Amino acid sequence: NMGELKEQVDNIMLRRRKEDVLDLPEKIYIDEYVDMTGKQEQVYKEVTSEIRANIDKIAQASNPLAELIRMRQATGYTGILSSNILESAKIDRLEELVEESVANDRKVVIFSNWTQMVHPVYNRLSKNYKGVVITGETDDVTRQVNVNHFQNNPECKFILGTTGAMGTGITLTAGTVVVFLDEPWTMADKQQAIDRCHRIGTTQNITIYTIM
C-alpha cells in the first residue's frame, strides 16, 4: 500500500539542525575594525554630504537604498565611486590576513557584495599569490573549473567572489579562513557563505573575519 502510505506521510517533515547530526570543527568569528585612509574618508564625506543635500529626493525614489549603498561602497573601495582616488583600508588589511594565512598553510575564501570590489582585490592579491574568482559574470563551466582548482591545487591560495555568486551551491572545504570585506545583506546569506567551507569534509576549525 505504498500509495496510501505516501499520502499519509506526505505532509510530515523531519528537520534537523546541522550541528545536531554532524560532528564538524568549530567556527571562530573575529570582527576586524579598520580606519579609512585619509583620502578614503574624504570620498565618504563627499558621498554623505551629497546624500544629505538630496535626502528629500532620495526618500521619494523607488529604491532609496541604492543611494545609501554608495556610503558602504566608499568604506570598501573608493575606486567604485571615484576614478582618481583608489584606496581601501579594508584591502590593505585583507592583504595582511592572506599573508598570515598562507604562511600558516591555510587557504582563504574571500567574499564581497560587489563585483567592483572583487576585481581590484584580485589584482592586488594576484601579485603574490595564485587564486581564482567567481562572480555573476562567471559562466557555469569556468565556475566549476575554478572551484576544482581551489579545492585540489596546493598552489591556489585563495578564491574570491561575490556573496551572491559564490555564497551558495558550491563546496570550498579546502578553505579554512573566510574573510568578508563587507557584511552580506542578511545573516542567512552570511551563514550560507560560511557553510561553503563548514560542511562535510571540513577537518579544521574555520576562522571567519569580517572587516568593518
C-alpha positions in Angstrom: 0.0 0.0 0.0 2.7 2.4 -0.9 0.3 5.0 -2.4 -1.7 5.1 0.8 1.4 5.3 3.0 2.8 8.1 0.8 -0.4 10.1 1.2 -0.3 9.7 5.0 3.3 10.9 5.4 3.4 13.4 2.5 2.8 16.4 4.8 5.2 15.3 7.5 8.8 16.5 7.6 11.7 15.8 10.0 14.1 18.7 10.2 17.4 18.6 12.0 20.0 21.2 12.5 23.4 20.6 11.1 25.1 20.8 14.5 22.8 18.0 15.7 23.8 15.5 13.1 27.3 16.4 12.0 30.4 16.5 14.1 32.1 19.4 12.5 35.1 21.6 13.7 34.5 24.9 15.4 33.7 28.2 13.7 35.7 31.1 15.2 34.3 34.6 14.5 36.6 37.7 14.5 35.4 41.2 13.7 38.2 43.4 12.3 37.7 47.2 12.6 39.8 49.3 10.4 40.0 53.1 10.0 39.6 54.5 6.5 42.6 56.2 4.9 42.5 60.0 4.7 41.5 60.1 1.0 39.0 57.3 1.5 37.4 59.3 4.3 37.3 62.3 2.0 35.3 60.3 -0.6 33.0 59.0 2.2 32.3 62.6 3.4 31.6 63.8 -0.1 29.1 61.0 -0.6 27.4 61.6 2.7 27.1 65.4 2.0 25.6 64.7 -1.4 23.0 62.3 0.1 22.1 64.8 2.8 21.7 67.6 0.3 19.3 65.4 -1.8 17.6 63.5 1.1 14.1 64.5 0.2 14.5 63.4 -3.5 16.2 60.2 -2.4 13.4 59.4 0.1 10.8 59.6 -2.7 12.9 57.5 -5.1 11.6 54.0 -6.0 14.8 52.5 -4.4 16.3 54.9 -1.9 18.6 52.1 -0.6 20.5 52.3 -3.9 21.8 55.8 -3.0 22.7 54.8 0.6 24.7 51.8 -0.7 27.2 54.3 -2.0 28.3 55.0 1.6 29.0 51.4 2.2 30.9 51.2 -1.1 33.1 54.2 -0.1 34.2 52.3 3.1 35.1 49.4 0.9 37.0 50.7 -2.1 36.9 54.3 -3.3 37.5 53.2 -6.9 33.9 52.1 -7.1 32.9 55.8 -6.9 36.0 57.7 -8.0 38.4 57.3 -10.9 41.0 59.4 -9.2 41.2 58.1 -5.6 41.8 54.4 -5.5 42.3 53.4 -1.8 40.9 50.8 0.6 41.9 50.2 4.2 39.9 47.0 4.0 42.0 45.7 1.1 45.2 46.7 3.0 44.1 44.6 6.0 42.9 41.7 3.8 46.4 41.5 2.2 47.8 41.1 5.7 45.3 38.4 6.6 46.1 36.5 3.4 49.8 36.7 4.1 49.3 35.4 7.6 47.1 32.6 6.4 49.3 31.4 3.6 52.3 31.5 6.0 50.3 29.0 8.2 49.5 26.8 5.2 45.8 27.8 5.1 43.7 28.7 2.1 41.5 31.8 2.1 37.9 32.3 0.9 37.0 36.0 0.3 33.5 37.5 -0.1 32.2 40.9 -1.1 28.8 42.1 -2.1 30.2 43.9 -5.2 31.9 42.8 -8.3 33.6 46.2 -8.5 35.3 45.3 -5.2 36.3 41.9 -6.4 38.4 42.9 -9.3 40.8 45.3 -7.6 41.2 42.8 -4.7 42.2 40.1 -7.2 44.7 42.5 -8.9 46.3 43.2 -5.6 46.5 39.6 -4.3 47.5 38.0 -7.5 50.8 39.9 -7.5 51.9 37.5 -4.7 49.6 34.5 -4.8 47.7 32.3 -7.2 43.9 32.5 -6.9 40.6 32.3 -8.7 37.5 34.4 -9.0 33.8 33.7 -9.1 31.2 36.5 -9.7 27.9 36.8 -11.5 29.9 37.2 -14.7 31.5 33.8 -14.4 29.9 31.1 -16.6 29.0 27.7 -15.1 31.9 25.8 -16.7 34.5 28.3 -15.5 32.9 28.4 -12.1 33.4 24.7 -11.6 36.9 24.8 -13.0 37.8 27.5 -10.5 36.2 25.6 -7.6 38.2 22.4 -8.6 41.4 24.5 -8.9 40.9 25.9 -5.4 40.0 22.6 -3.9 42.7 20.5 -5.5 45.7 22.7 -6.4 48.0 23.4 -3.5 49.4 26.4 -5.4 46.0 28.1 -5.4 45.9 30.1 -2.2 42.7 32.0 -2.4 39.2 32.1 -4.0 37.5 35.4 -4.3 33.9 36.2 -5.3 30.6 37.9 -4.7 28.4 36.6 -2.0 25.6 36.2 -4.4 27.5 34.1 -6.9 29.9 32.2 -4.6 27.8 32.0 -1.4 25.6 29.0 -2.3 25.8 25.8 -4.3 29.5 25.0 -4.1 31.9 23.3 -1.8 35.1 25.1 -0.7 36.3 22.8 2.2 39.9 23.5 1.2 39.5 26.9 2.7 39.9 27.3 6.5 39.9 31.1 6.6 36.9 33.1 5.4 37.0 36.9 5.0 34.0 39.2 4.4 35.1 42.5 3.0 31.6 43.8 3.8 28.6 42.3 5.6 26.1 40.4 3.5 22.6 41.7 3.4 21.2 39.1 5.8 22.6 36.8 8.4 21.2 33.9 6.4 23.3 34.9 3.4 26.4 35.1 5.6 25.8 31.7 7.2 25.2 30.2 3.7 28.5 31.7 2.5 30.4 30.4 5.6 29.0 27.0 5.1 30.7 26.6 1.7 33.7 25.8 3.9 32.0 24.5 7.1 30.4 21.3 5.8 31.0 17.6 5.4 34.7 17.2 4.5 35.8 20.0 6.8 38.7 18.8 9.1 40.0 22.1 10.6 38.5 24.9 12.6 37.1 27.7 10.3 38.2 31.2 11.2 35.8 33.9 9.9 36.9 37.5 9.7 34.5 40.4 9.0 36.4 43.6 8.1 34.4 46.6 9.2 
